[in-house]
């Protein structure tokens, strides 16, 4: 659902959408050509420079994941199948694009934001699951609420939760689950085989040296981008980062603007925010950070909040065994 601050705000967004930049979508096209051109070039450079290609490959994979998010929201073409084809290559290995697309669109239901039972991207749990986790599990959930912990164990929690949820969906007979994973695993196998045969890069180097750090870095963006609040607008952060991470995450750091205007392309988000910065800060309930440096300084090893969602009730009879939804299902 699109939310405008007022009529003047609506006119601004409409005017920006009629500019050549927005109509041509050239910034997004440029990034697509850049990502899908630089990735094979870096892979091909492995025999020449070896491990020096790993750090830029990590950044390219994270940028592709940011582009996948943009493609989900209708850019750069008005045709979903074309956008899906552009987003489908699994450079990051871990998640099938259809799973990302469907879960992220469900995440955009404003009334469900942060609810651990209804929001696929929630990093919170309800009271019953908290009790069932045990001391070790609860400790990991607390650690995940620090920035350092999110990078260290966040990928593991995300993969564990996602796989658990997908197994449940398959057991319940949901159509398409097995097909999506067979296609994804086939693409991943082909990708890793091509990398090793064409460049000589060992598969484990790409899996553990590129895909895993890329997932950990992507989780930095989603660290404390949502919080529980009565007003859905106050559940979305405004991270005013002006550094390279803002570009890497395609301005999705101004997360309230994105949730209010999900169809607004990434390159227009900062301008829309700057024009109405004061109003957006008020709308967010002052859920604002100056950048990732502030987040790191305050929350590197300090928890941001409790892992237990404050509005959930312990209903022990509601879920039984494997029917219970997972937590930490998806990282984006």
C-alpha positions in Angstrom: 0.0 0.0 0.0 1.3 3.4 -1.0 1.3 6.1 1.7 1.8 9.8 1.0 2.4 12.4 3.6 0.0 14.8 2.0 -1.1 16.1 -1.4 2.1 18.1 -1.9 4.1 14.9 -1.2 2.0 13.0 -3.8 2.6 15.7 -6.4 6.4 15.5 -5.8 6.5 11.7 -6.2 4.4 12.0 -9.4 6.7 14.7 -10.9 9.8 12.6 -10.1 8.2 9.5 -11.7 7.8 11.5 -14.9 11.5 12.4 -15.2 13.7 10.8 -17.9 15.7 9.0 -15.2 12.5 7.3 -13.8 11.0 6.6 -17.2 14.1 5.1 -18.6 15.3 3.4 -15.4 18.8 3.9 -16.6 20.4 3.7 -13.1 19.0 0.3 -12.5 19.9 -0.9 -16.0 23.4 0.4 -15.5 23.7 -1.6 -12.2 22.4 -4.7 -13.8 25.0 -4.5 -16.6 27.6 -3.7 -14.0 26.8 -6.6 -11.8 26.3 -9.3 -14.5 29.4 -8.0 -16.3 31.8 -7.7 -13.3 30.9 -11.0 -11.7 32.2 -13.2 -14.6 35.1 -10.9 -15.1 36.1 -11.4 -11.4 35.6 -15.1 -11.7 37.8 -15.2 -14.8 40.5 -13.2 -12.9 41.0 -16.0 -10.3 43.9 -17.7 -12.2 45.7 -14.3 -12.3 45.2 -12.8 -8.9 43.8 -15.6 -6.8 42.2 -14.6 -3.5 42.3 -10.9 -4.3 39.1 -11.4 -6.3 37.2 -12.6 -3.2 36.4 -9.2 -1.5 35.0 -7.5 -4.7 33.1 -10.7 -5.5 31.4 -10.4 -2.0 30.4 -6.8 -2.8 29.0 -7.8 -6.2 26.9 -10.6 -4.8 25.5 -8.3 -2.1 24.7 -5.7 -4.8 22.9 -8.3 -6.8 20.8 -9.2 -3.8 19.9 -5.5 -3.4 19.0 -5.5 -7.1 16.8 -8.5 -6.6 14.9 -6.5 -4.1 14.5 -3.7 -6.6 13.3 -6.1 -9.3 10.6 -7.5 -6.9 9.1 -4.0 -6.7 8.6 -3.6 -10.4 11.9 -2.2 -11.7 13.3 -1.7 -14.3 10.5 -3.1 -16.5 6.7 -3.3 -16.0 6.8 -7.0 -16.8 7.2 -9.3 -13.7 8.5 -12.2 -15.8 11.2 -10.1 -17.3 12.2 -8.8 -13.9 12.2 -12.3 -12.5 14.5 -13.5 -15.2 16.9 -10.7 -14.5 16.8 -11.5 -10.8 17.0 -15.3 -11.0 20.7 -16.1 -11.2 21.6 -17.5 -7.7 24.9 -15.7 -7.3 24.4 -15.7 -3.5 23.6 -19.5 -3.6 21.4 -19.8 -0.5 17.9 -18.7 -1.4 15.7 -19.3 -4.4 14.5 -16.1 -5.9 10.8 -17.1 -5.8 11.0 -17.7 -2.1 12.6 -14.2 -1.6 9.9 -12.6 -3.8 6.9 -14.2 -2.1 8.2 -13.7 1.4 9.2 -10.1 0.8 5.8 -9.2 -0.6 4.2 -10.8 2.4 6.5 -8.7 4.6 5.1 -5.5 3.1 1.7 -6.0 4.8 2.0 -3.1 7.2 -0.3 -4.4 9.9 1.8 -7.6 10.2 5.3 -6.0 10.5 7.5 -7.6 13.1 4.8 -10.1 14.1 6.7 -13.4 14.4 3.7 -15.5 13.3 2.9 -13.4 10.2 5.9 -11.5 9.1 8.4 -13.8 7.3 11.2 -11.3 7.9 10.6 -10.9 11.7 13.6 -11.4 13.9 11.4 -11.8 17.0 9.9 -14.9 18.6 6.8 -15.3 20.7 6.8 -16.3 24.4 6.1 -20.0 23.9 8.9 -20.5 21.4 11.2 -18.5 23.6 10.6 -21.0 26.4 11.0 -24.0 24.1 14.4 -22.8 22.8 16.3 -23.7 26.0 19.3 -21.9 27.5 21.6 -22.3 24.4 18.9 -21.3 21.9 17.9 -18.3 23.9 21.6 -17.3 24.2 21.9 -17.4 20.4 18.8 -15.3 20.0 20.3 -12.7 22.4 23.6 -12.8 20.4 21.7 -12.2 17.2 20.4 -8.9 18.7 23.9 -7.5 18.6 25.5 -6.3 15.3 28.6 -8.5 15.8 26.4 -11.5 16.6 24.1 -10.8 13.6 27.2 -11.1 11.3 28.6 -14.1 13.1 25.6 -16.3 13.6 22.8 -14.5 11.7 23.5 -16.4 8.5 23.3 -19.7 10.4 20.0 -18.8 12.1 18.6 -17.6 8.8 19.4 -20.8 6.9 18.3 -23.0 9.8 15.0 -21.2 10.0 14.4 -21.0 6.3 15.1 -24.7 5.7 12.9 -25.7 8.6 10.1 -23.7 7.2 10.5 -25.1 3.7 10.5 -28.7 5.0 7.2 -27.9 6.8 5.7 -26.4 3.7 6.7 -29.5 1.7 5.3 -31.9 4.4 2.0 -30.0 4.3 1.8 -30.5 0.6 2.1 -27.0 -0.6 2.3 -26.9 -4.4 5.5 -25.7 -6.1 7.9 -26.0 -3.1 9.8 -29.0 -4.4 9.9 -27.6 -8.0 11.3 -24.3 -6.8 14.1 -26.0 -4.9 14.9 -28.5 -7.7 15.3 -25.6 -10.1 17.4 -23.6 -7.6 19.7 -26.5 -6.6 20.2 -27.3 -10.3 21.2 -23.7 -11.0 23.5 -23.6 -8.0 25.2 -26.9 -9.0 25.6 -25.6 -12.6 27.0 -22.3 -11.3 29.6 -23.9 -8.9 30.6 -26.4 -11.6 31.1 -23.7 -14.2 33.1 -21.5 -11.7 35.5 -24.4 -11.0 35.9 -25.7 -14.5 36.2 -22.3 -16.2 38.4 -20.5 -13.7 39.8 -23.1 -11.4 38.3 -21.5 -8.3 37.5 -24.3 -5.8 33.8 -24.6 -5.0 34.5 -24.2 -1.2 36.2 -20.9 -1.8 33.1 -19.5 -3.5 30.7 -21.1 -0.9 32.6 -20.1 2.2 34.7 -17.2 1.0 32.1 -15.4 -1.1 28.5 -16.5 -0.6 28.7 -16.8 3.2 30.3 -13.4 3.9 27.9 -11.9 1.4 25.0 -13.2 3.4 26.5 -11.9 6.6 27.1 -8.4 5.1 23.5 -8.3 3.7 22.3 -9.0 7.2 23.9 -5.8 8.4 21.3 -3.8 6.5 18.4 -5.6 8.1 19.9 -5.2 11.6 17.4 -3.2 13.6 15.5 -2.0 10.5 12.2 -2.9 12.3 11.0 -2.7 15.8 7.6 -3.4 17.5 5.4 -0.4 17.8 1.7 0.3 17.9 1.8 2.5 14.8 3.1 0.6 11.8 5.0 3.6 10.6 7.1 3.6 13.7 8.2 0.1 13.0 10.5 1.1 10.2 13.9 2.7 10.6 15.4 5.7 9.0 19.1 5.0 8.7 20.7 8.2 7.3 23.9 6.5 6.2 25.8 8.5 3.6 28.6 6.0 3.1 29.3 3.2 0.7 26.9 0.9 2.5 24.0 3.1 1.5 24.8 2.5 -2.2 25.5 -1.2 -1.6 22.0 -1.5 -0.1 20.4 0.8 -2.8 19.1 3.3 -0.3 16.9 0.7 1.4 18.4 2.0 4.6 15.7 4.8 4.5 13.4 1.9 5.2 10.2 3.9 6.2 10.3 5.7 2.8 10.5 2.4 1.1 7.6 0.9 3.0 5.5 4.0 2.4 6.4 4.1 -1.3 7.3 0.5 -2.3 7.2 1.4 -6.0 9.6 4.3 -5.7 12.9 3.3 -7.4 16.1 3.3 -5.3 17.7 6.3 -6.9 14.7 8.6 -6.0 14.4 7.6 -2.3 17.1 10.0 -0.9 15.5 13.0 -2.8 12.0 12.2 -1.5 13.4 11.8 2.0 15.5 15.0 1.9 12.5 17.2 0.9 10.3 15.9 3.7 13.0 14.8 6.2 11.4 16.5 9.3 8.0 14.9 8.5 9.4 11.5 8.0 11.4 11.7 11.3 8.2 12.5 13.2 6.3 9.8 11.3 8.9 7.2 12.4 8.6 8.1 16.0 12.2 9.3 15.8 13.4 5.8 14.9 16.4 7.3 13.3 20.2 6.6 13.1 22.9 8.7 11.6 24.4 5.6 9.9 26.0 2.2 10.4 28.9 3.7 12.3 26.4 4.8 15.0 24.8 1.3 15.0 28.2 -0.3 15.4 29.3 2.1 18.1 26.1 1.5 20.2 25.2 -2.1 19.4 28.3 -4.0 18.3 28.1 -6.1 21.5 25.1 -4.5 23.1 21.6 -5.9 22.4 19.2 -3.5 20.6 16.1 -5.0 22.3 14.6 -8.2 23.5 14.2 -11.2 21.1 10.7 -11.8 22.4 8.0 -9.8 20.7 6.2 -7.7 23.3 2.7 -8.1 21.9 2.8 -11.9 21.5 0.9 -14.2 24.0 1.9 -17.7 25.1 -0.7 -19.9 23.6 0.6 -23.4 24.2 -2.4 -25.1 22.5 -2.3 -23.2 19.3 0.6 -24.9 17.6 1.5 -28.6 17.7 4.8 -30.1 16.8 6.0 -29.5 13.2 3.0 -27.2 12.4 4.6 -24.4 14.4 6.0 -21.5 12.2 9.8 -21.1 12.3 11.7 -18.0 13.3 14.6 -16.3 11.6 13.1 -17.7 8.4 14.5 -15.1 6.0 17.3 -12.6 6.2 16.4 -9.8 3.7 
